[in-house]
Amino acid sequence: MKRFSLFALLLPMLLPALVAARESSQGPKFPSYAPAASVAGTTWVGADSDGHYYEYHFQADGGLHYQSPSGFFKNGTWKQDGDAIYMEMNQKYAEYRGRISGKRMKGRASNVTGKKWTWEAEKRQGRP
């Protein structure tokens, strides 16, 4: 019983050292992906699941200018959090959520009428 009491007393003091030793022997931990670069000032082009072509021009101030089948508009906004991208158009008439992976992004979208679709885009090289 005395041994158990001594063990129970020492365990809380030794446990953090044992965990730290194990973690340091495994090497540093890094995320398995590189964080996405900011899309500010870039242009991306692609299509949605209906086959419609789009261009997305990400303004540095968070504005989104875009070309859609119905014309060119400057009434959108965007936000980025790491590799997550969010775009809304026409006061949230349509909302796009997706992920960026290198020079590609893709995701899902919906609008106020309940329509849902997917979309993909690639970063345009050179001047927007």
ChimeraX attribute file (.defattr): number of C-alpha atoms within 10 A of each C-alpha:
attribute: neighborCount
match mode: 1-to-1
recipient: residues
	/A:1	6
	/A:2	7
	/A:3	8
	/A:4	9
	/A:5	9
	/A:6	10
	/A:7	12
	/A:8	11
	/A:9	11
	/A:10	11
	/A:11	11
	/A:12	10
	/A:13	10
	/A:14	11
	/A:15	11
	/A:16	11
	/A:17	11
	/A:18	11
	/A:19	10
	/A:20	10
	/A:21	11
	/A:22	11
	/A:23	12
	/A:24	10
	/A:25	8
	/A:26	8
	/A:27	8
	/A:28	7
	/A:29	8
	/A:30	7
	/A:31	6
	/A:32	6
	/A:33	9
	/A:34	11
	/A:35	14
	/A:36	17
	/A:37	13
	/A:38	16
	/A:39	21
	/A:40	17
	/A:41	13
	/A:42	17
	/A:43	22
	/A:44	21
	/A:45	18
	/A:46	19
	/A:47	17
	/A:48	17
	/A:49	12
	/A:50	9
	/A:51	9
	/A:52	11
	/A:53	16
	/A:54	20
	/A:55	21
	/A:56	24
	/A:57	23
	/A:58	24
	/A:59	18
	/A:60	13
	/A:61	10
	/A:62	16
	/A:63	19
	/A:64	22
	/A:65	20
	/A:66	20
	/A:67	15
	/A:68	14
	/A:69	9
	/A:70	6
	/A:71	8
	/A:72	13
	/A:73	14
	/A:74	14
	/A:75	14
	/A:76	23
	/A:77	20
	/A:78	23
	/A:79	18
	/A:80	19
	/A:81	11
	/A:82	13
	/A:83	18
	/A:84	17
	/A:85	20
	/A:86	16
	/A:87	21
	/A:88	21
	/A:89	20
	/A:90	12
	/A:91	10
	/A:92	15
	/A:93	12
	/A:94	18
	/A:95	20
	/A:96	21
	/A:97	20
	/A:98	19
	/A:99	19
	/A:100	22
	/A:101	16
	/A:102	14
	/A:103	14
	/A:104	15
	/A:105	21
	/A:106	21
	/A:107	18
	/A:108	16
	/A:109	19
	/A:110	17
	/A:111	15
	/A:112	10
	/A:113	8
	/A:114	7
	/A:115	9
	/A:116	14
	/A:117	13
	/A:118	16
	/A:119	21
	/A:120	20
	/A:121	21
	/A:122	19
	/A:123	18
	/A:124	17
	/A:125	10
	/A:126	7
	/A:127	7
	/A:128	13
